Amino acid sequence: MDSVKTQNTQSAALSDLLNFFVTSLLAGFASAVVLAGIVLLISAAG
């Protein structure tokens, strides 16, 4: 019974880590898109 509990805790931690990784990846992608848009606007204006 204890081993099942440990495994559940490990998989929960793993899924939390995965969620964090995906969220940070999406946030990084969004900021990169915004940054690229700003650079394009500046180069178009200049």
Secondary structure, 3 states (H helix, E strand, C coil): CHHHHHHHHHHHHHHHHHHHHHHHHHHHHHHHHHHHHHHHHHHHHC
